[in-house]
Amino acid sequence: MRAFFKFQTSSVVSTLCDYSITLLLTEILSVLYVISSGIGLVCGGVINFTINKNWVFNRKGEKAFRLTALYALVWAANLLMNTVGLYVLTEFVGFDYRLSKVIASITVGVLLSYYAQKKFVFRLS
């Protein structure tokens, strides 16, 4: 249970990075929201992996290549589901992209992120 709460802290930090980059690129630099979100998700993913590897799941001594490759697979699914959710909620449901991003991120986070990282990437029972 302790790892779950640490994971949530890691998620908040990486999400703040993701959202900040998305908003900066979209609102200030006029980058298309879907592209901004993808860039934000990748940056947040790098931060999330680093914190999870070193603090949440305490895997500092492990080979980084194997963990990075496994994490990249999980994060690719995360990126795809977040992007599709963002696009569908914005373009077809009519939500503002900021609200769509929040809904998609929470949904994917709850359904995929923690358990996929725990059971697949960092292999904890």
DSSP file (Angstrom, degrees, kcal/mol; ACC not computed):
  #  RESIDUE AA STRUCTURE BP1 BP2  ACC     N-H-->O    O-->H-N    N-H-->O    O-->H-N    TCO  KAPPA ALPHA  PHI   PSI    X-CA   Y-CA   Z-CA
    1    1 A M     >        0   0    0      0, 0.0     4,-1.7     0, 0.0     5,-0.2   0.000 360.0 360.0 360.0 -32.1    0.0    0.0    0.0
    2    2 A R  H  >  +     0   0    0      1,-0.2     4,-2.2     2,-0.2     5,-0.2   0.904 360.0  52.6 -62.8 -41.2    2.9    2.3    0.7
    3    3 A A  H  > S+     0   0    0      1,-0.2     4,-2.7     2,-0.2    -1,-0.2   0.864 104.8  57.1 -62.7 -35.1    4.1    2.0   -2.9
    4    4 A F  H  > S+     0   0    0      2,-0.2     4,-2.0     1,-0.2    -1,-0.2   0.924 108.8  44.6 -62.7 -44.2    0.7    2.9   -4.1
    5    5 A F  H  X S+     0   0    0     -4,-1.7     4,-1.7     2,-0.2    -2,-0.2   0.877 113.5  50.0 -69.4 -37.0    0.7    6.2   -2.2
    6    6 A K  H  X S+     0   0    0     -4,-2.2     4,-2.4     1,-0.2    -2,-0.2   0.902 109.0  53.5 -64.7 -39.5    4.3    6.9   -3.4
    7    7 A F  H  X S+     0   0    0     -4,-2.7     4,-2.6     1,-0.2    -2,-0.2   0.899 105.5  53.1 -61.4 -40.9    3.1    6.2   -6.9
    8    8 A Q  H  X S+     0   0    0     -4,-2.0     4,-2.1     2,-0.2    -1,-0.2   0.888 108.5  50.2 -63.0 -38.5    0.3    8.7   -6.6
    9    9 A T  H  X S+     0   0    0     -4,-1.7     4,-2.1     2,-0.2    -2,-0.2   0.926 111.1  48.9 -63.2 -45.0    2.9   11.4   -5.5
   10   10 A S  H  X S+     0   0    0     -4,-2.4     4,-2.5     1,-0.2    -2,-0.2   0.891 110.0  52.6 -60.3 -40.3    5.0   10.5   -8.5
   11   11 A S  H  X S+     0   0    0     -4,-2.6     4,-2.5     1,-0.2    -1,-0.2   0.884 107.0  51.6 -64.5 -39.6    1.9   10.8  -10.7
   12   12 A V  H  X S+     0   0    0     -4,-2.1     4,-2.3     2,-0.2    -1,-0.2   0.933 111.4  47.3 -63.4 -45.4    1.1   14.2   -9.4
   13   13 A V  H  X S+     0   0    0     -4,-2.1     4,-1.7     1,-0.2    -2,-0.2   0.937 115.8  43.6 -62.2 -47.4    4.6   15.5  -10.1
   14   14 A S  H  X S+     0   0    0     -4,-2.5     4,-2.5     1,-0.2    -1,-0.2   0.853 112.8  53.1 -69.3 -33.2    4.7   14.1  -13.6
   15   15 A T  H  X S+     0   0    0     -4,-2.5     4,-3.1    -5,-0.2     5,-0.3   0.891 105.5  53.6 -68.1 -39.3    1.2   15.2  -14.3
   16   16 A L  H  X S+     0   0    0     -4,-2.3     4,-2.2     2,-0.2    -1,-0.2   0.905 111.4  46.5 -60.2 -40.8    2.0   18.8  -13.3
   17   17 A C  H  X S+     0   0    0     -4,-1.7     4,-2.5     2,-0.2     5,-0.2   0.946 113.5  49.0 -63.6 -48.9    4.9   18.7  -15.8
   18   18 A D  H  X S+     0   0    0     -4,-2.5     4,-2.5     1,-0.2    -2,-0.2   0.939 115.1  43.0 -56.5 -52.4    2.7   17.2  -18.5
   19   19 A Y  H  X S+     0   0    0     -4,-3.1     4,-2.9     2,-0.2     5,-0.3   0.887 112.5  53.1 -65.4 -40.3   -0.1   19.8  -18.0
   20   20 A S  H  X S+     0   0    0     -4,-2.2     4,-2.6    -5,-0.3    -1,-0.2   0.933 112.5  44.0 -61.2 -46.0    2.3   22.7  -17.7
   21   21 A I  H  X S+     0   0    0     -4,-2.5     4,-2.7     2,-0.2     5,-0.3   0.917 113.7  51.3 -65.6 -43.1    4.0   21.8  -21.0
   22   22 A T  H  X S+     0   0    0     -4,-2.5     4,-2.5    -5,-0.2     5,-0.3   0.942 114.1  43.1 -59.0 -48.8    0.7   21.2  -22.7
   23   23 A L  H  X>S+     0   0    0     -4,-2.9     4,-2.8     2,-0.2     5,-0.7   0.904 113.9  51.2 -66.0 -41.6   -0.7   24.5  -21.7
   24   24 A L  I  X>S+     0   0    0     -4,-2.6     4,-1.6    -5,-0.3     5,-1.6   0.948 114.8  42.3 -60.0 -49.5    2.5   26.4  -22.5
   25   25 A L  I  <5S+     0   0    0     -4,-2.7     6,-2.8     3,-0.2    -2,-0.2   0.905 122.7  38.4 -66.2 -41.4    2.7   25.0  -25.9
   26   26 A T  I  X5S+     0   0    0     -4,-2.5     4,-0.6    -5,-0.3    -2,-0.2   0.956 125.4  32.7 -75.9 -51.3   -1.0   25.3  -26.7
   27   27 A E  I  <5S+     0   0    0     -4,-2.8    -3,-0.2    -5,-0.3    -2,-0.2   0.851 132.0  26.1 -79.5 -35.9   -1.8   28.7  -25.1
   28   28 A I  I  <<S+     0   0    0     -4,-1.6    -3,-0.2    -5,-0.7    -2,-0.1   0.860 132.3  31.5 -97.1 -42.6    1.4   30.6  -25.5
   29   29 A L  T  4<S-     0   0    0     -5,-1.6    -3,-0.2    -4,-0.1    -4,-0.1   0.438  97.4-128.1-100.3   0.3    3.1   29.0  -28.6
   30   30 A S     <  +     0   0    0     -4,-0.6     2,-0.3    -6,-0.3    -4,-0.2   0.803  47.6 161.5  59.0  34.6   -0.2   28.1  -30.4
   31   31 A V        -     0   0    0     -6,-2.8    -1,-0.2    -9,-0.1    -2,-0.1  -0.647  53.6 -90.5 -80.8 142.6    0.8   24.5  -31.0
   32   32 A L    >>  -     0   0    0     -2,-0.3     4,-2.6     1,-0.1     3,-0.6  -0.281  37.1-123.1 -53.8 134.7   -2.2   22.2  -31.8
   33   33 A Y  H 3> S+     0   0    0      1,-0.3     4,-2.4     2,-0.2     5,-0.2   0.797 108.5  54.2 -57.0 -34.5   -3.5   20.8  -28.5
   34   34 A V  H 3> S+     0   0    0      2,-0.2     4,-1.9     1,-0.2    -1,-0.3   0.906 112.3  43.7 -68.5 -40.2   -3.1   17.1  -29.5
   35   35 A I  H <> S+     0   0    0     -3,-0.6     4,-2.4     2,-0.2     5,-0.2   0.925 113.6  51.1 -68.6 -45.0    0.6   17.6  -30.4
   36   36 A S  H  X S+     0   0    0     -4,-2.6     4,-2.7     1,-0.2    -2,-0.2   0.912 110.2  50.2 -57.5 -43.2    1.1   19.7  -27.2
   37   37 A S  H  X S+     0   0    0     -4,-2.4     4,-2.9    -5,-0.2    -1,-0.2   0.904 108.8  51.3 -63.7 -42.1   -0.5   17.0  -25.1
   38   38 A G  H  X S+     0   0    0     -4,-1.9     4,-2.1     2,-0.2    -1,-0.2   0.916 112.0  46.3 -60.7 -43.9    1.7   14.3  -26.7
   39   39 A I  H  X S+     0   0    0     -4,-2.4     4,-2.3     2,-0.2    -2,-0.2   0.918 113.5  49.5 -65.0 -43.3    4.9   16.3  -26.0
   40   40 A G  H  X S+     0   0    0     -4,-2.7     4,-2.8    -5,-0.2     5,-0.2   0.909 109.9  51.3 -61.1 -42.8    3.6   16.9  -22.4
   41   41 A L  H  X S+     0   0    0     -4,-2.9     4,-2.4     2,-0.2    -1,-0.2   0.899 109.7  49.4 -62.5 -41.5    2.9   13.2  -21.9
   42   42 A V  H  X S+     0   0    0     -4,-2.1     4,-2.0     2,-0.2    -1,-0.2   0.934 113.3  46.2 -64.5 -45.4    6.3   12.2  -23.1
   43   43 A C  H  X S+     0   0    0     -4,-2.3     4,-1.9     1,-0.2    -2,-0.2   0.924 114.6  47.5 -62.8 -44.3    8.0   14.7  -20.7
   44   44 A G  H  X S+     0   0    0     -4,-2.8     4,-2.9     1,-0.2    -1,-0.2   0.869 109.1  55.7 -63.0 -36.6    5.8   13.6  -17.9
   45   45 A G  H  X S+     0   0    0     -4,-2.4     4,-2.7    -5,-0.2    -1,-0.2   0.883 105.2  50.8 -64.0 -39.9    6.6   10.0  -18.7
   46   46 A V  H  X S+     0   0    0     -4,-2.0     4,-2.1     2,-0.2    -1,-0.2   0.926 113.9  44.7 -63.4 -44.6   10.3   10.5  -18.4
   47   47 A I  H  X S+     0   0    0     -4,-1.9     4,-2.5     2,-0.2     5,-0.2   0.925 113.3  51.1 -64.5 -44.4    9.9   12.2  -15.0
   48   48 A N  H  X S+     0   0    0     -4,-2.9     4,-2.8     1,-0.2     5,-0.2   0.917 110.4  48.6 -60.7 -45.3    7.4    9.5  -13.9
   49   49 A F  H  X S+     0   0    0     -4,-2.7     4,-2.9     2,-0.2     5,-0.3   0.930 111.8  49.5 -60.9 -46.1    9.8    6.7  -14.9
   50   50 A T  H  X S+     0   0    0     -4,-2.1     4,-2.1     1,-0.2     5,-0.2   0.926 115.0  42.6 -61.5 -46.8   12.7    8.3  -13.1
   51   51 A I  H  X>S+     0   0    0     -4,-2.5     4,-2.8     2,-0.2     5,-1.5   0.925 116.5  48.2 -66.5 -43.9   10.8    8.8   -9.9
   52   52 A N  I  <>S+     0   0    0     -4,-2.8     5,-3.0    -5,-0.2     6,-0.4   0.908 113.0  47.4 -65.1 -41.7    9.2    5.4  -10.0
   53   53 A K  I  <5S+     0   0    0     -4,-2.9     6,-3.6    -5,-0.2    -1,-0.2   0.925 123.4  31.6 -64.0 -44.9   12.4    3.6  -10.7
   54   54 A N  I  <5S+     0   0    0     -4,-2.1     6,-0.2    -5,-0.3    -2,-0.2   0.762 136.8  11.6 -89.9 -25.5   14.4    5.3   -8.0
   55   55 A W  I  <5S+     0   0    0     -4,-2.8    -3,-0.2    -5,-0.2    -2,-0.1   0.775 123.3  43.9-120.7 -51.2   11.9    6.0   -5.3
   56   56 A V  I   <S+     0   0    0     -5,-1.5    -4,-0.2     1,-0.2    -3,-0.2   0.966 132.2  17.5 -68.7 -53.2    8.5    4.3   -5.7
   57   57 A F  S   <S-     0   0    0     -5,-3.0    -1,-0.2    -6,-0.2    -4,-0.1   0.406  95.3-135.7-102.8   0.7    9.7    0.8   -6.6
   58   58 A N        +     0   0    0     -6,-0.4    -4,-0.2     1,-0.1     3,-0.2   0.893  52.0 145.0  47.4  58.4   13.3    1.2   -5.4
   59   59 A R    >   +     0   0    0     -6,-3.6     3,-1.2    -7,-0.2    -5,-0.2  -0.199  13.0 135.3-115.4  39.3   14.9   -0.4   -8.5
   60   60 A K  T 3  S+     0   0    0      1,-0.3    -1,-0.1    -6,-0.2    -6,-0.1   0.845  70.8  48.6 -58.0 -39.5   18.1    1.8   -8.6
   61   61 A G  T 3  S+     0   0    0     -3,-0.2    -1,-0.3     2,-0.1     3,-0.1   0.531  89.2 105.0 -84.2  -5.6   20.5   -1.0   -9.1
   62   62 A E  S <  S-     0   0    0     -3,-1.2     2,-0.3     1,-0.1    -3,-0.0  -0.306  87.3 -85.0 -77.5 159.5   18.7   -2.7  -11.9
   63   63 A K     >  -     0   0    0      1,-0.2     4,-1.5     2,-0.0     5,-0.2  -0.460  35.5-150.4 -63.3 121.9   19.7   -2.6  -15.6
   64   64 A A  H  > S+     0   0    0     -2,-0.3     4,-2.8     1,-0.2     5,-0.2   0.821  88.2  62.7 -67.5 -31.9   18.1    0.6  -16.9
   65   65 A F  H  > S+     0   0    0      2,-0.2     4,-2.6     1,-0.2    -1,-0.2   0.942 104.6  45.0 -62.4 -48.7   17.7   -0.8  -20.5
   66   66 A R  H  > S+     0   0    0      2,-0.2     4,-2.3     1,-0.2     5,-0.2   0.935 117.4  44.0 -61.2 -48.4   15.3   -3.6  -19.6
   67   67 A L  H  X S+     0   0    0     -4,-1.5     4,-2.8     1,-0.2    -1,-0.2   0.898 113.9  51.3 -64.3 -40.0   13.2   -1.4  -17.3
   68   68 A T  H  X S+     0   0    0     -4,-2.8     4,-2.5     2,-0.2    -2,-0.2   0.911 110.4  48.6 -64.3 -42.1   13.2    1.5  -19.8
   69   69 A A  H  X S+     0   0    0     -4,-2.6     4,-1.6    -5,-0.2    -2,-0.2   0.923 114.1  45.4 -64.6 -44.6   12.1   -0.9  -22.6
   70   70 A L  H  X S+     0   0    0     -4,-2.3     4,-1.9     1,-0.2    -2,-0.2   0.919 114.0  49.2 -64.7 -43.0    9.2   -2.3  -20.5
   71   71 A Y  H  X S+     0   0    0     -4,-2.8     4,-3.4     1,-0.2     5,-0.2   0.898 106.1  57.2 -63.3 -39.9    8.2    1.2  -19.4
   72   72 A A  H  X S+     0   0    0     -4,-2.5     4,-2.1     1,-0.2    -1,-0.2   0.872 105.7  50.9 -60.4 -37.3    8.3    2.4  -23.0
   73   73 A L  H  X S+     0   0    0     -4,-1.6     4,-1.7     2,-0.2    -1,-0.2   0.938 114.0  43.3 -64.4 -46.8    5.7   -0.3  -23.9
   74   74 A V  H  X S+     0   0    0     -4,-1.9     4,-2.2     1,-0.2    -2,-0.2   0.919 115.2  49.4 -64.1 -43.1    3.4    0.7  -21.1
   75   75 A W  H  X S+     0   0    0     -4,-3.4     4,-3.1     1,-0.2    -1,-0.2   0.824 105.3  57.2 -69.7 -30.0    3.9    4.4  -21.8
   76   76 A A  H  X S+     0   0    0     -4,-2.1     4,-2.4    -5,-0.2    -1,-0.2   0.917 109.4  45.7 -64.4 -41.8    3.2    3.9  -25.5
   77   77 A A  H  X S+     0   0    0     -4,-1.7     4,-2.6     2,-0.2     5,-0.2   0.907 113.9  50.1 -64.3 -41.3   -0.2    2.4  -24.5
   78   78 A N  H  X S+     0   0    0     -4,-2.2     4,-2.7     2,-0.2     5,-0.2   0.931 111.3  48.0 -60.8 -48.0   -0.7    5.3  -22.1
   79   79 A L  H  X S+     0   0    0     -4,-3.1     4,-2.4     2,-0.2     5,-0.2   0.912 113.3  48.0 -60.5 -45.3    0.1    7.9  -24.7
   80   80 A L  H  X S+     0   0    0     -4,-2.4     4,-2.6     2,-0.2     5,-0.2   0.941 114.4  44.6 -62.9 -48.9   -2.2    6.3  -27.3
   81   81 A M  H  X S+     0   0    0     -4,-2.6     4,-2.4     1,-0.2    -2,-0.2   0.896 114.9  48.6 -66.2 -40.0   -5.2    6.0  -24.9
   82   82 A N  H  X S+     0   0    0     -4,-2.7     4,-2.7    -5,-0.2    -1,-0.2   0.918 113.6  47.0 -64.1 -43.3   -4.7    9.5  -23.5
   83   83 A T  H  X S+     0   0    0     -4,-2.4     4,-2.5    -5,-0.2    -2,-0.2   0.916 114.2  46.0 -67.5 -43.9   -4.4   11.0  -27.0
   84   84 A V  H  X S+     0   0    0     -4,-2.6     4,-2.9    -5,-0.2     5,-0.3   0.931 114.7  48.4 -64.0 -44.9   -7.4    9.2  -28.3
   85   85 A G  H  X S+     0   0    0     -4,-2.4     4,-2.5    -5,-0.2     5,-0.2   0.919 112.3  49.0 -60.8 -44.1   -9.5   10.0  -25.2
   86   86 A L  H  X S+     0   0    0     -4,-2.7     4,-1.9    -5,-0.2     5,-0.2   0.934 114.4  45.2 -59.5 -48.3   -8.4   13.7  -25.5
   87   87 A Y  H  X S+     0   0    0     -4,-2.5     4,-3.3     2,-0.2     5,-0.5   0.929 114.7  46.3 -64.4 -47.6   -9.3   13.9  -29.1
   88   88 A V  H  X>S+     0   0    0     -4,-2.9     4,-2.1     1,-0.2     5,-1.6   0.936 114.6  46.9 -63.0 -47.4  -12.7   12.1  -28.8
   89   89 A L  I  <>S+     0   0    0     -4,-2.5     6,-2.4    -5,-0.3     5,-0.5   0.852 120.5  39.4 -65.2 -33.2  -13.8   14.1  -25.8
   90   90 A T  I  <5S+     0   0    0     -4,-1.9     4,-0.3    -5,-0.2    -2,-0.2   0.944 125.6  31.5 -80.3 -51.1  -12.7   17.4  -27.4
   91   91 A E  I  <5S+     0   0    0     -4,-3.3    -3,-0.2    -5,-0.2    -2,-0.2   0.822 132.7  25.4 -82.3 -32.7  -13.8   16.8  -31.1
   92   92 A F  I  <5S+     0   0    0     -4,-2.1    -3,-0.2    -5,-0.5    -4,-0.1   0.782 129.4  36.5-105.0 -33.2  -16.9   14.6  -30.7
   93   93 A V  I   <S-     0   0    0     -5,-1.6    -3,-0.2     2,-0.1    -4,-0.2   0.770 100.8-128.3 -90.0 -28.6  -18.2   15.3  -27.2
   94   94 A G      < +     0   0    0     -5,-0.5    -4,-0.2    -6,-0.3    -3,-0.1   0.599  52.0 149.7  94.6  12.5  -17.4   19.1  -27.4
   95   95 A F        -     0   0    0     -6,-2.4    -1,-0.3     1,-0.1     2,-0.1  -0.412  57.1 -97.0 -72.5 153.6  -15.4   19.4  -24.1
   96   96 A D     >  -     0   0    0      1,-0.1     4,-2.5    -2,-0.1     3,-0.5  -0.454  37.1-116.3 -62.4 143.7  -12.7   22.0  -23.8
   97   97 A Y  H  > S+     0   0    0      1,-0.2     4,-2.3     2,-0.2     5,-0.2   0.810 113.7  58.1 -58.7 -30.3   -9.3   20.3  -24.4
   98   98 A R  H  > S+     0   0    0      2,-0.2     4,-1.7     1,-0.2    -1,-0.2   0.916 110.1  42.2 -66.9 -42.5   -8.2   21.1  -20.9
   99   99 A L  H  > S+     0   0    0     -3,-0.5     4,-2.6     2,-0.2     5,-0.2   0.905 113.1  53.7 -68.9 -41.3  -11.1   19.2  -19.4
  100  100 A S  H  X S+     0   0    0     -4,-2.5     4,-2.8     1,-0.2     5,-0.2   0.903 107.4  51.6 -58.5 -41.7  -10.8   16.4  -21.9
  101  101 A K  H  X S+     0   0    0     -4,-2.3     4,-2.7    -5,-0.2    -1,-0.2   0.909 109.9  48.9 -63.2 -42.7   -7.1   16.0  -20.9
  102  102 A V  H  X S+     0   0    0     -4,-1.7     4,-2.5     2,-0.2     5,-0.3   0.944 114.0  45.5 -62.2 -48.3   -8.0   15.8  -17.2
  103  103 A I  H  X S+     0   0    0     -4,-2.6     4,-2.3     1,-0.2    -2,-0.2   0.936 115.8  45.5 -62.2 -47.7  -10.7   13.2  -17.8
  104  104 A A  H  X S+     0   0    0     -4,-2.8     4,-2.6    -5,-0.2     5,-0.3   0.921 113.7  49.9 -62.7 -44.0   -8.6   11.1  -20.2
  105  105 A S  H  X S+     0   0    0     -4,-2.7     4,-2.6    -5,-0.2    -2,-0.2   0.917 112.5  45.7 -63.2 -44.7   -5.6   11.2  -17.8
  106  106 A I  H  X S+     0   0    0     -4,-2.5     4,-2.6    -5,-0.2     5,-0.2   0.926 113.9  49.4 -65.0 -44.0   -7.5   10.2  -14.7
  107  107 A T  H  X S+     0   0    0     -4,-2.3     4,-2.3    -5,-0.3    -2,-0.2   0.941 115.7  41.5 -61.2 -49.1   -9.2    7.4  -16.6
  108  108 A V  H  X>S+     0   0    0     -4,-2.6     4,-2.5     1,-0.2     5,-1.2   0.901 114.2  53.5 -66.6 -40.6   -6.0    6.0  -18.1
  109  109 A G  I  <>S+     0   0    0     -4,-2.6     5,-1.0    -5,-0.3    -2,-0.2   0.916 113.2  42.2 -60.1 -44.3   -4.2    6.5  -14.8
  110  110 A V  I  <5S+     0   0    0     -4,-2.6    -1,-0.2    -5,-0.2     5,-0.2   0.903 121.9  39.5 -70.0 -41.7   -6.7    4.6  -12.8
  111  111 A L  I  <5S+     0   0    0     -4,-2.3    -2,-0.2    -5,-0.2    -1,-0.2   0.735 133.9   4.6 -83.2 -23.0   -7.2    1.8  -15.3
  112  112 A L  I  X5S+     0   0    0     -4,-2.5     4,-2.6    -5,-0.2     5,-0.3   0.758 105.3  68.9-127.1 -55.0   -3.6    1.2  -16.5
  113  113 A S  I  ><S+     0   0    0     -5,-1.2     4,-2.3     1,-0.2     5,-0.3   0.849 100.7  38.3 -55.4 -59.6   -0.6    3.0  -15.0
  114  114 A Y  H  ><S+     0   0    0     -5,-1.0     4,-2.8     1,-0.2    -1,-0.2   0.950 122.0  40.9 -61.2 -51.7   -0.1    1.8  -11.5
  115  115 A Y  H  > S+     0   0    0      1,-0.2     4,-2.7     2,-0.2     5,-0.4   0.866 114.3  52.1 -68.9 -35.6   -0.9   -1.9  -12.1
  116  116 A A  H  X>S+     0   0    0     -4,-2.6     4,-2.0     2,-0.2     5,-1.5   0.909 114.8  42.7 -65.7 -40.9    0.9   -2.1  -15.4
  117  117 A Q  I  <>S+     0   0    0     -4,-2.3     5,-3.4    -5,-0.3     6,-0.5   0.920 117.5  46.2 -70.8 -41.9    4.0   -0.6  -13.9
  118  118 A K  I  <5S+     0   0    0     -4,-2.8     6,-3.7    -5,-0.3    -2,-0.2   0.927 125.3  28.9 -65.5 -45.7    3.8   -2.7  -10.7
  119  119 A K  I  <5S+     0   0    0     -4,-2.7    -3,-0.2     4,-0.3    -2,-0.2   0.764 134.6  23.9 -90.2 -26.9    3.1   -6.0  -12.4
  120  120 A F  I  <5S+     0   0    0     -4,-2.0    -3,-0.2    -5,-0.4    -2,-0.1   0.849 127.3  30.8-108.0 -51.1    4.8   -5.6  -15.8
  121  121 A V  I   <S+     0   0    0     -5,-1.5    -3,-0.2     1,-0.1    -4,-0.2   0.972 135.8  19.3 -79.1 -55.1    7.6   -3.1  -15.6
  122  122 A F  S   <S-     0   0    0     -5,-3.4    -4,-0.2    -6,-0.1    -1,-0.1   0.479  93.8-141.4 -98.8  -3.4    8.9   -3.3  -12.0
  123  123 A R        +     0   0    0     -6,-0.5     2,-0.4    -7,-0.2    -4,-0.3   0.876  37.9 157.8  43.3  65.3    7.4   -6.8  -11.3
  124  124 A L              0   0    0     -6,-3.7    -1,-0.2    -7,-0.1    -2,-0.1  -0.919 360.0 360.0-110.9 141.7    6.2   -6.5   -7.8
  125  125 A S              0   0    0     -2,-0.4    -6,-0.1    -6,-0.0    -1,-0.1   0.470 360.0 360.0 -85.6 360.0    3.6   -8.9   -6.5
